[in-house]
């Protein structure tokens, strides 16, 4: 294995998260079973699922807001203010369970 190859657990977690975030029809169920077979804890799997769902839902909300703003010409453009409480710009908000997604 080369130095830049992901280990099977990391690869499985990335794949699971991507399947969930992308709303893939297979839902990441294969990766879920593999991760369990590798001995990954349910808590770690739950964290990956929580973050992936949050990103999927956040993306959907942003798309909906853009569509709503574009479909009502008299409405002012929607501004998505992604600023943390400390005032620093951030790329995402934490999940409802408090997991950081970036």
C-alpha positions as CSV (number, residue, x, y, z in Angstrom):
1,X,0.0,0.0,0.0
2,X,1.4,3.4,-0.9
3,X,1.6,6.3,1.5
4,X,-1.2,8.2,-0.2
5,X,-3.7,5.3,-0.1
6,X,-6.6,5.6,2.4
7,X,-6.9,2.7,4.9
8,X,-10.1,0.7,4.5
9,X,-11.9,2.2,7.5
10,X,-11.3,5.8,6.3
11,X,-12.3,4.9,2.8
12,X,-15.5,3.2,4.1
13,X,-16.4,6.3,6.2
14,X,-15.7,8.7,3.3
15,X,-17.8,6.5,1.0
16,X,-20.7,6.2,3.6
17,X,-20.7,10.0,4.1
18,X,-20.6,10.7,0.3
19,X,-23.5,8.3,-0.3
20,X,-25.7,9.9,2.3
21,X,-24.8,13.5,1.4
22,X,-25.4,12.8,-2.3
23,X,-28.8,11.0,-1.6
24,X,-27.4,8.0,-3.5
25,X,-30.1,5.3,-4.1
26,X,-27.9,2.6,-2.4
27,X,-27.8,4.8,0.8
28,X,-24.4,3.6,1.8
29,X,-25.7,0.4,3.3
30,X,-22.8,-1.6,1.9
31,X,-20.3,0.7,3.6
32,X,-22.3,0.6,6.8
33,X,-22.0,-3.2,7.0
34,X,-18.4,-3.1,6.0
35,X,-17.6,-0.6,8.8
36,X,-19.4,-2.7,11.3
37,X,-17.4,-5.7,10.1
38,X,-14.2,-3.8,10.6
39,X,-15.1,-3.1,14.2
40,X,-15.9,0.6,13.8
41,X,-17.9,1.7,16.8
42,X,-21.6,2.7,16.4
43,X,-20.7,6.1,17.9
44,X,-18.2,6.8,15.1
45,X,-20.6,5.6,12.5
46,X,-23.4,7.8,14.0
47,X,-21.1,10.8,13.9
48,X,-20.3,10.3,10.2
49,X,-24.0,9.8,9.4
50,X,-25.0,12.9,11.4
51,X,-22.5,15.1,9.5
52,X,-23.4,13.7,6.1
53,X,-27.1,14.2,6.7
54,X,-26.4,17.8,8.0
55,X,-24.4,18.6,4.8
56,X,-27.1,17.1,2.6
57,X,-29.9,19.0,4.4
58,X,-27.9,22.3,4.4
59,X,-27.2,22.0,0.7
60,X,-30.9,21.4,0.0
61,X,-31.9,24.4,2.1
62,X,-29.5,26.6,0.3
63,X,-30.8,25.4,-3.1
64,X,-34.4,26.0,-2.0
65,X,-33.5,29.5,-0.8
66,X,-31.8,30.3,-4.1
67,X,-34.8,29.0,-6.0
68,X,-37.3,31.0,-3.9
69,X,-35.2,34.2,-4.4
70,X,-35.1,33.6,-8.1
71,X,-38.8,32.7,-8.5
72,X,-40.0,35.9,-6.8
73,X,-38.6,38.9,-8.7
74,X,-39.7,41.5,-6.2
75,X,-38.0,39.8,-3.3
76,X,-34.5,40.9,-2.3
77,X,-31.8,38.3,-2.9
78,X,-31.2,35.9,-0.1
79,X,-28.0,36.4,1.7
80,X,-26.6,33.4,3.4
81,X,-24.6,34.7,6.3
82,X,-22.2,31.9,7.3
83,X,-20.4,33.8,10.1
84,X,-19.5,32.2,13.3
85,X,-20.5,33.8,16.6
86,X,-16.9,34.9,17.1
87,X,-17.2,36.9,13.8
88,X,-14.8,34.7,11.7
89,X,-16.0,33.4,8.4
90,X,-16.7,29.6,8.3
91,X,-17.6,27.1,5.7
92,X,-20.5,25.4,7.6
93,X,-22.5,25.3,10.7
94,X,-22.3,22.4,13.3
95,X,-24.9,19.7,13.1
96,X,-27.9,19.7,15.4
97,X,-26.0,17.2,17.6
98,X,-23.0,19.6,17.8
99,X,-20.7,17.7,15.4
100,X,-18.4,20.0,13.4
101,X,-18.6,19.3,9.7
102,X,-15.5,21.2,8.7
